[in-house]
């Protein structure tokens, strides 16, 4: 019985953390939508965010933060990424990958 209760608690904790991460991603993306569009389909420089994987978004955001990614107009994204954490990148990537 204790094993079953522990398993249930772990499953519930995972479900809650996943839901919170999705909400965090949605809240974070609200700031992005003015440039990238409500559904991520607006191509800002070369391609839209919509349809990209979570991993691609995280990698790009980490690159902006490290100033090793982006084109000639990357300063805005570098500024945004510099104030974000890897956890926020993951939440954002998870949300964008489902647009």
C-alpha positions in Angstrom: 0.0 0.0 0.0 2.9 2.4 0.8 4.4 1.7 -2.6 1.2 2.5 -4.3 0.7 5.7 -2.4 4.3 6.7 -3.2 3.9 5.9 -6.8 0.7 8.0 -6.9 2.4 10.9 -5.2 5.3 10.8 -7.7 2.9 10.7 -10.6 0.9 13.6 -9.2 4.0 15.7 -8.6 5.2 15.0 -12.2 1.8 16.0 -13.6 1.7 19.2 -11.5 5.2 20.2 -12.5 4.5 19.5 -16.2 1.4 21.6 -16.0 3.2 24.4 -14.2 6.0 24.3 -16.8 3.4 24.6 -19.6 1.8 27.6 -17.9 5.3 29.2 -17.4 6.0 28.6 -21.1 2.8 30.2 -22.1 3.4 33.2 -19.8 6.9 33.6 -21.1 5.8 33.3 -24.7 3.3 36.2 -24.2 6.3 38.5 -24.3 7.5 36.9 -27.5 4.2 37.1 -29.4 4.5 40.8 -30.3 7.4 39.9 -32.7 6.8 36.2 -33.4 3.0 36.2 -33.6 0.4 34.7 -31.3 0.9 31.3 -32.8 4.6 31.5 -33.6 4.0 31.6 -37.4 5.4 35.1 -38.0 8.9 34.8 -39.5 11.0 37.5 -38.0 14.4 37.0 -39.7 14.3 33.8 -41.7 11.9 31.3 -40.2 9.0 31.1 -37.9 9.1 29.5 -34.4 6.0 27.4 -35.1 7.0 23.8 -35.9 10.4 24.0 -34.2 11.3 21.4 -31.6 11.7 22.2 -27.9 15.4 21.3 -28.2 15.9 23.7 -31.1 14.3 26.5 -29.2 16.4 25.8 -26.1 19.6 25.6 -28.1 18.9 28.9 -29.9 18.1 30.7 -26.6 21.3 29.3 -25.0 23.2 30.5 -28.1 21.6 34.0 -27.8 22.6 34.1 -24.1 26.2 33.1 -24.9 26.2 35.5 -27.9 27.1 32.7 -30.3 23.9 32.4 -32.2 21.8 34.7 -34.5 22.1 37.0 -37.4 22.8 40.7 -37.8 19.8 41.7 -35.7 20.4 39.4 -32.7 21.0 42.1 -30.1 17.3 42.1 -29.0 17.3 38.4 -28.5 20.6 38.4 -26.7 19.2 41.0 -24.3 16.1 38.9 -23.6 18.0 35.6 -23.3 20.5 37.1 -20.9 17.8 37.6 -18.3 16.5 34.0 -18.6 17.4 30.7 -17.0 17.8 27.3 -18.6 14.6 26.2 -16.8 12.8 29.1 -18.5 14.3 28.2 -21.9 13.0 24.6 -21.4 9.5 25.9 -20.4 9.5 28.2 -23.4 10.7 25.6 -25.8 8.1 23.1 -24.6 5.3 25.6 -25.1 6.5 26.8 -28.6 7.0 23.2 -29.8 3.3 22.6 -29.2 2.1 25.7 -31.1 
